[in-house]
């Protein structure tokens, strides 16, 4: 059966499911650095990160100016982007996050299928967009103050159990960015997970860019997330940059691609399935084996911020559909491709149609 067809046939099943995620949230200022300007309405942007980098390094020892065009202000954070992708597919979602406190900031206008529960002021990200990726510069002063003690004052353990009890997938995000999140996820493991009734659910983890964290902190996080596997099958998703940091922490020698580092992470952590998703492929190592799939690149991306989160949305939609790991990778890559191409989340039907790209080439 073709990938698009098997996904399409699971629409009602996917849309009967629910997902709950915590606990981040950012307000994103999306920026394009200007390369040339001819008049007040006409300009060209730096097309790639390396071209922008050349401009910056050329100014060393003197000074210079780069004009910035603010394209939009939008909600951000791994959790909101990820859940908004699933909500647009028809999945019932609950986002517990740093969405403004005590009131939710109006910028967090997620899809109507996503319930929002706020626990903190958000972080703020200045996102420089290019055709080949993005550079994110963040102010995390407010969100970094969120501790486990603060969290359970605003959403009690009993309330948290009630939210996550209904979830077919529990998702934990952004361990890397926020200084108290290691304690929060340790306490969640200790005090929330044992209270959930045993059922057929899964746990998906996205730790975000971990380059600024010390090797011993990263190792401790991997071991801690591996302990979640005692409660449900656990999945860890990483982009290439995150995977390369993991390689530097766990392995010797040169980075050799997705599968070797996924194997190393799985062996070290005890996490059941490790997924690596560069922009041009995706791979997974799991208890039943391993798989790698070549992806289809979007040549002219409209928006890259949230592309990885929408890969997670698509992959988890595949899990909700009961698909095998290879099919989940394809649904993840399709969802990400369509998001980057259109600059927005897409419907279940649109993703099914786009997935036909893979029917005859994988």
Wavefront OBJ file of the C-alpha trace (Angstrom):
o trace
v 0.000 0.000 0.000
v 1.263 3.499 -0.830
v 2.339 5.715 2.054
v -0.219 8.430 1.290
v -3.024 5.881 1.101
v -2.225 4.147 4.376
v -1.979 7.522 6.126
v -5.233 8.737 4.606
v -7.055 5.596 5.716
v -6.087 6.319 9.323
v -7.613 9.809 9.373
v -10.481 8.962 11.738
v -8.141 7.104 14.092
v -5.647 9.994 14.213
v -8.389 12.543 14.805
v -9.784 10.495 17.705
v -6.500 10.837 19.610
v -5.106 13.466 21.979
v -1.634 14.840 22.755
v -0.380 16.920 25.691
v 2.953 18.783 25.789
v 4.908 20.980 28.202
v 6.344 23.355 29.202
v 7.939 26.021 26.986
v 6.711 29.016 25.012
v 8.345 31.875 23.128
v 7.310 34.970 21.255
v 9.154 34.990 17.933
v 10.249 38.072 16.043
v 10.958 36.812 12.516
v 13.653 38.860 10.787
v 15.264 39.034 7.333
v 18.676 40.770 7.120
v 18.843 43.095 4.105
v 21.691 42.738 1.598
v 20.801 45.558 -0.815
v 18.054 48.177 -1.032
v 17.091 50.189 -4.105
v 14.093 52.122 -2.745
v 11.694 52.144 0.182
v 9.791 49.077 -1.058
v 12.465 47.076 -2.901
v 15.318 45.141 -1.306
v 17.165 41.837 -1.465
v 17.941 39.648 1.524
v 21.020 37.633 2.410
v 20.048 34.267 0.902
v 22.089 31.932 3.093
v 23.671 31.830 6.518
v 27.205 31.680 5.107
v 26.647 34.813 2.980
v 25.378 36.669 6.032
v 28.351 35.324 8.007
v 30.750 36.681 5.382
v 29.183 40.095 5.792
v 29.537 40.008 9.579
v 33.155 38.823 9.563
v 34.055 41.456 6.966
v 33.206 44.097 9.588
v 35.710 42.810 12.161
v 38.137 45.521 13.248
v 36.019 48.333 11.866
v 32.197 48.552 12.095
v 29.146 48.476 9.921
v 25.392 48.356 9.653
v 22.902 45.684 8.643
v 19.308 46.674 8.003
v 16.695 44.293 9.421
v 13.188 43.742 8.114
v 10.811 42.396 10.754
v 8.537 40.097 8.787
v 6.161 39.167 11.590
v 5.657 38.538 15.282
v 4.435 35.031 15.988
v 4.085 32.453 18.723
v 7.056 30.174 19.157
v 8.574 27.436 21.235
v 8.870 23.734 20.539
v 5.612 22.837 22.270
v 3.328 25.443 20.665
v 4.716 24.829 17.148
v 4.488 21.052 17.520
v 0.974 21.028 18.953
v -0.313 23.564 16.447
v 0.828 21.210 13.682
v -1.082 18.302 15.196
v -4.135 20.446 15.958
v -4.316 21.507 12.308
v -4.480 17.790 11.438
v -7.501 17.390 13.698
v -5.821 16.014 16.822
v -7.062 17.209 20.228
v -4.133 18.904 21.965
v -3.301 20.528 25.284
v -0.395 22.966 25.503
v 0.836 23.611 29.052
v 3.491 26.246 28.667
v 5.046 29.648 29.106
v 2.359 31.527 27.221
v 2.175 34.714 29.321
v 1.350 35.037 33.002
v -1.107 35.474 34.586
v -2.932 36.022 31.290
v -2.143 34.252 28.025
v -0.500 36.619 25.532
v -2.789 37.008 22.476
v 0.101 36.036 20.177
v -0.466 32.412 21.275
v -3.445 32.084 18.973
v -3.165 28.343 18.417
v -5.613 26.257 16.406
v -9.020 25.774 18.029
v -8.221 22.069 18.580
v -5.448 23.076 21.017
v -6.318 23.957 24.610
v -3.799 26.330 26.232
v -2.771 26.418 29.895
v -0.223 29.035 30.920
v 2.376 28.713 33.692
v 4.895 31.506 33.038
v 5.923 34.508 31.041
v 7.396 33.370 27.685
v 10.882 33.716 26.303
v 11.590 36.004 23.360
v 13.390 34.891 20.194
v 14.851 36.997 17.407
v 14.898 34.660 14.428
v 17.038 35.475 11.405
v 15.544 33.530 8.481
v 17.537 32.398 5.426
v 16.865 30.048 2.537
v 19.088 27.360 4.090
v 18.097 27.686 7.738
v 17.811 30.115 10.615
v 19.753 31.715 13.448
v 17.821 32.068 16.698
v 18.906 34.573 19.350
v 16.838 34.304 22.498
v 16.122 36.264 25.656
v 15.145 33.672 28.267
v 15.245 35.870 31.376
v 11.551 35.535 32.221
v 10.957 31.899 31.285
v 14.186 30.813 33.005
v 12.661 31.736 36.351
v 10.109 28.925 36.057
v 10.886 26.237 38.641
v 9.068 23.043 39.583
v 7.739 24.825 42.693
v 6.302 27.604 40.498
v 4.858 25.104 38.058
v 2.878 23.109 40.610
v 1.563 26.316 42.210
v -0.005 27.178 38.874
v -0.948 23.674 37.725
v -1.148 21.284 40.677
v 0.149 17.731 40.423
v -3.441 16.444 40.427
v -4.369 18.854 37.618
v -1.255 17.831 35.689
v -2.153 14.161 36.070
v -5.631 14.911 34.733
v -4.245 16.726 31.666
v -1.675 14.065 30.812
v -3.932 11.093 31.657
v -5.969 11.730 28.527
v -2.939 11.959 26.245
v -2.100 9.229 23.751
v 1.300 10.917 23.397
v 2.999 12.826 26.217
v 5.560 15.266 24.841
v 8.387 16.953 26.755
v 10.293 19.766 25.055
v 13.130 22.248 25.333
v 15.206 20.700 28.136
v 18.318 22.385 26.704
v 17.283 26.019 26.785
v 15.897 26.472 30.246
v 17.931 26.132 33.397
v 15.279 24.589 35.667
v 13.834 22.158 33.134
v 16.078 19.263 34.203
v 14.576 19.426 37.694
v 11.081 19.870 36.237
v 11.391 16.734 34.114
v 12.931 14.769 36.990
v 10.018 15.749 39.225
v 7.534 15.006 36.438
v 9.079 11.522 36.159
v 8.956 11.015 39.931
v 5.601 12.569 40.832
v 3.374 12.571 37.733
v 4.226 9.523 35.617
v 3.551 6.945 38.385
v 0.061 8.394 38.893
v -0.993 7.863 35.275
v -2.997 4.734 34.560
v -1.205 2.136 32.485
v -2.450 2.265 28.895
v -1.251 2.303 25.308
v 0.456 5.682 25.255
v 3.825 6.970 24.066
v 6.330 9.595 25.205
v 8.034 11.882 22.688
v 10.973 14.091 23.691
v 12.592 17.013 21.876
v 15.384 18.520 23.978
v 16.133 21.381 21.500
v 19.564 22.804 20.667
v 21.864 21.481 23.386
v 25.135 23.119 22.242
v 25.375 25.375 25.291
v 24.942 22.560 27.820
v 27.932 20.812 29.401
v 28.648 17.203 28.373
v 27.856 15.856 31.848
v 24.518 17.681 31.836
v 23.639 16.158 28.463
v 24.587 12.682 29.666
v 22.458 13.130 32.798
v 19.490 14.237 30.687
v 19.786 11.218 28.390
v 19.882 8.838 31.362
v 16.920 10.611 32.962
v 14.805 10.470 29.798
v 15.707 6.814 29.404
v 13.969 6.167 32.734
v 10.679 7.313 31.194
v 10.729 4.064 29.203
v 9.530 2.181 32.291
v 6.161 3.879 31.837
v 5.701 3.927 28.047
v 7.592 3.507 24.763
v 9.840 6.550 24.543
v 11.032 8.446 21.446
v 13.758 11.096 21.180
v 13.866 13.395 18.134
v 16.969 15.392 17.145
v 17.951 17.574 14.216
v 21.440 17.316 12.712
v 22.973 20.065 14.859
v 21.688 18.423 18.033
v 22.878 15.010 16.827
v 26.362 16.382 16.178
v 26.528 17.757 19.731
v 25.489 14.326 21.008
v 28.254 12.767 18.915
v 30.843 15.066 20.475
v 29.638 14.006 23.930
v 29.233 10.256 23.399
v 31.577 9.258 20.557
v 35.153 9.483 19.340
v 36.218 10.326 15.804
v 34.350 12.108 13.019
v 30.579 12.407 12.766
v 29.518 9.644 10.370
v 25.844 10.346 9.835
v 22.502 9.737 11.479
v 22.405 6.011 12.158
v 25.710 5.648 14.076
v 24.907 8.453 16.514
v 21.295 7.279 16.905
v 22.638 3.836 17.878
v 25.059 5.385 20.366
v 22.334 7.501 21.984
v 19.935 4.562 22.228
v 22.593 2.327 23.763
v 23.694 4.968 26.268
v 20.264 6.237 27.325
v 17.886 3.297 27.162
v 15.435 5.398 25.113
v 13.468 3.010 22.910
v 13.587 4.902 19.608
v 16.028 7.628 18.561
v 15.171 9.728 15.491
v 17.575 12.012 13.631
v 16.066 14.382 11.057
v 18.485 16.516 9.006
v 16.813 18.685 6.382
v 17.513 16.199 3.568
v 16.714 12.854 5.219
v 15.568 11.151 8.394
v 16.627 8.037 10.254
v 15.653 6.019 13.301
v 17.117 3.275 15.438
v 14.526 1.325 17.409
v 14.105 -1.969 19.233
v 13.172 -3.756 16.017
v 15.996 -2.412 13.860
v 16.967 0.733 11.982
v 15.849 2.693 8.917
v 16.995 5.753 6.953
v 14.975 7.583 4.313
v 16.146 10.241 1.860
v 13.989 13.351 2.025
v 12.720 15.838 -0.546
v 14.099 19.349 -0.017
v 12.013 22.485 -0.345
v 14.110 24.671 -2.652
v 12.422 27.959 -1.759
v 11.328 27.801 1.886
v 8.836 30.388 3.012
v 9.490 29.776 6.709
v 11.994 27.449 8.388
v 11.216 28.335 12.019
v 9.060 25.488 13.268
v 10.126 23.095 10.513
v 11.660 20.623 12.957
v 8.690 20.911 15.305
v 6.388 20.089 12.398
v 8.540 17.066 11.590
v 7.736 15.975 15.150
v 4.039 16.684 14.506
v 4.020 14.506 11.406
v 6.057 11.722 12.994
v 3.723 11.624 15.994
v 0.675 11.657 13.719
v 2.145 8.493 12.226
v 2.487 7.020 15.712
v -1.139 7.893 16.454
v -2.099 6.137 13.217
v -0.229 3.008 14.301
v 2.167 3.156 11.335
v 5.618 1.563 11.251
v 8.694 3.676 11.923
v 9.598 4.169 8.244
v 6.092 5.450 7.509
v 6.297 7.754 10.552
v 9.543 9.232 9.181
v 7.820 9.875 5.851
v 4.800 11.528 7.492
v 7.225 13.642 9.532
v 9.244 14.749 6.503
v 6.086 15.475 4.500
v 4.573 17.578 7.270
v 7.806 19.527 7.683
v 8.215 20.016 3.910
v 4.710 21.400 3.542
v 5.090 23.701 6.535
v 8.390 25.133 5.251
v 6.975 25.499 1.728
v 3.744 27.234 2.765
v 4.950 29.006 5.898
v 2.089 27.573 7.955
v 0.658 24.386 9.412
v -1.430 22.275 7.082
v -4.519 20.073 7.164
v -4.548 16.294 7.285
v -5.852 16.209 3.713
v -3.114 18.500 2.395
v -0.446 16.385 4.075
v -1.914 13.199 2.545
v -1.804 14.794 -0.896
v 1.785 15.993 -0.450
v 2.842 12.564 0.798
v 2.299 11.201 -2.699
v 5.811 12.578 -3.392
v 7.150 9.548 -1.544
v 4.828 6.860 -2.924
v 6.986 5.901 -5.902
v 10.487 6.863 -4.794
v 10.937 5.318 -1.349
l 1 2 3 4 5 6 7 8 9 10 11 12 13 14 15 16 17 18 19 20 21 22 23 24 25 26 27 28 29 30 31 32 33 34 35 36 37 38 39 40 41 42 43 44 45 46 47 48 49 50 51 52 53 54 55 56 57 58 59 60 61 62 63 64 65 66 67 68 69 70 71 72 73 74 75 76 77 78 79 80 81 82 83 84 85 86 87 88 89 90 91 92 93 94 95 96 97 98 99 100 101 102 103 104 105 106 107 108 109 110 111 112 113 114 115 116 117 118 119 120 121 122 123 124 125 126 127 128 129 130 131 132 133 134 135 136 137 138 139 140 141 142 143 144 145 146 147 148 149 150 151 152 153 154 155 156 157 158 159 160 161 162 163 164 165 166 167 168 169 170 171 172 173 174 175 176 177 178 179 180 181 182 183 184 185 186 187 188 189 190 191 192 193 194 195 196 197 198 199 200 201 202 203 204 205 206 207 208 209 210 211 212 213 214 215 216 217 218 219 220 221 222 223 224 225 226 227 228 229 230 231 232 233 234 235 236 237 238 239 240 241 242 243 244 245 246 247 248 249 250 251 252 253 254 255 256 257 258 259 260 261 262 263 264 265 266 267 268 269 270 271 272 273 274 275 276 277 278 279 280 281 282 283 284 285 286 287 288 289 290 291 292 293 294 295 296 297 298 299 300 301 302 303 304 305 306 307 308 309 310 311 312 313 314 315 316 317 318 319 320 321 322 323 324 325 326 327 328 329 330 331 332 333 334 335 336 337 338 339 340 341 342 343 344 345 346 347 348 349 350 351 352 353 354 355 356 357 358 359 360 361 362
